[in-house]
Amino acid sequence: MKRILIVGAGRSSYDLITFLASFDNGKAFRILLADKSVESLETFKNVFENVETLQIDLNNGSLPEGHIKESDMVISMLPAF
């Protein structure tokens, strides 16, 4: 099972997360979803068994390097700054 790290769980990422989490009946990918909003993270965690969540505010720190190294793919769904 491939591991995908998705940074950003806002409105624009909903379709992507839903598609990847549902692909092959949820058996193709393990998803780590990182966002600062606990509410956004809970939306996906409660629906998909293959979605793990990480609450983090990137304005006050950085994404732990270990999560990036452990991932087969990293997708940023953050807004442009």
C-alpha positions, 0 to 999 in steps of 0.5 A: 500500500502506497503512502500519500501525504496531503498537506491541506484539508480545505474545500479545494482538497475535498474531491482529491482526498475523497477520490484517493481514499476511496480508490480500489475500495480504500486498499490502494493508498494510506493517506496522512492528512495534515492541516491546522483545522481539527474540524477539517481533519475529523471530517475525513478521519471519521469517514475513511479508515485509511486516512490518518490525520496530523494537526499542525500549523505550518505558520508556526513551524514546519512539517516533521521531516520523518512524515515526508521521508516515509511518504511515497508522494507528497501533495500540497493543497495549501493556498498560494502565499 
